[in-house]
Amino acid sequence: MSHWIQHVNGQADLAGRLARGKCLRAPIVAKTANYTVLAADSGTIFLTTGTEGAVNFTLPAVSAGLWFMFINGADQDMLVKTATADTLISFNDVAADSVSYATADEKIGGAILCVCDGTNFYALDPTAKHTFTVTS
């Protein structure tokens, strides 16, 4: 479990952590080549800053509580895919395989937040200003 969520009586105390200003301190790691994300990377923010080509991230097997954020820091394609088909839920698709930023002039600053409930990953676009492509 990520270090920034405190458990109180078995329940995540996210609201308490937010109130104390102790939330969202996370490792930030730049990747300039394809990377298979590990469960141990949960809570990491991945950047593509400095890459000269497309970067593909492959998520680990589903496991409740995992979360990752991917931010495209280059004018290159960025793709996040699941290791197991049809275990990604995203905009208008309950059985997606990947999400990406690949639309010209809408790549830099694109972000994907992935959280897992133990059955599926949920891919969210927190920027809401870029074209987010979902692939089944």
N, C-alpha and C positions, 0 to 999 in steps of 0.2 A: 504494500500500500504506500502511496506517495506520502512523503514526510509532512506535507502541509495540511493534511486533513486529520484532525484530532478526533478520536472516538470517545463518546460519552455514553455509557450504558449500552455499548454496541452500536450506537448510531453515529454517523458522521456529523461532526460539529462544524460544518462549513460556515454557517452564519456567524458563529462565535469567532472563527478564525478571521473572517472578513472584518468583523467589528474591531478586532485587535490589530488589523493591518498586517496580518501574517500569512496572507494567501498569495498565491501566484508567483512565488519566488521559485524559479525553475532553472535547471541547466539549459544553456543555449549552445547548440552544436551546429557548425556549418558542414554541409555535405556538398561536394562538387561532382560526385559520381553516384551511381545507383547504390542503394543501401537497403539491406534487410534489417528492419527494425526488430529489436529484441524486447521481450517482456520487461527485462531489467531496465530498459530505456523509458519506462512509463514516467510521465511527468516532464519529458524533455520537449523543448521547442527546437525544431530543426529548421535551419535556414539554407537557402541555396545560393547565398551571396558568393560571388566569385566564380561561379560555374561558367563554362563556355559551351555547354551542351545540355540537353535534357537530363533531368534527374528523376528517377523512378524510386519510390519508397514502397517496400512490401511490408505490410503489417504482420505482426506475429499471430499465432493462433488466438482465437477469442478467449478472453479470461476477464471476468467481472472486475471492474475498477481501473482497467488500463486506460490511459489517455495520452495523447500526443498532439502536438500542434506543428504544422508545416507551413512555413512562410516563404514565398517565392521572392528572393532578393535579386533576381536577374531576369533579363528579357529572354528567358528560355522556357520550354515546356516543363511543367512539374506534374507528376502523376503519383497518386497514392492508391495502392491496390491491396486487396486482401489475399492472403495465402490460400484461402479456401473460397471457392466460387459461391456467390450469392449470400455472403454474410456481411454485406455492407448496406446500410439503409441511408438513403440520401434523398434529396429533393425529388419527389414524385416517383421514387423507385424503392421498393422494399426488398429487392434482391439484386442489388448492383454488385459489380466486381471492382470498379475503380471510379475515382473522381480525378479531374485534372484541370489545370489551367493551360490551355493551348490556343486560345483565341488571340490573334495579333492585337497589339496595343492594350491587352487586358491581362497581362501576366505579372508584371512587377507589382509587388505588394499583395498579391492574391494569397489568401490563407485558408487552410483546412484544419479544423479541429476535429479529431477523432476520439470518441469515447466508447467504451465497451460495457455492455450489460451482462456479459457472460454467454450470450447467444449470438449477438451481432455487434458490429461496430456501427456507430452513427457518425456520419461525416457532415459537418456543419460548415457553412461559409460565414464566418463572423464579419467579413468585410461588406458583404451584400452590395458591392458596387462593381463586381467583375463578373464575367461570364464563366460559370461553373459547369463543367461538362461531366455528366454522369454516364457511365458505360455499364450495360448489363451483359 
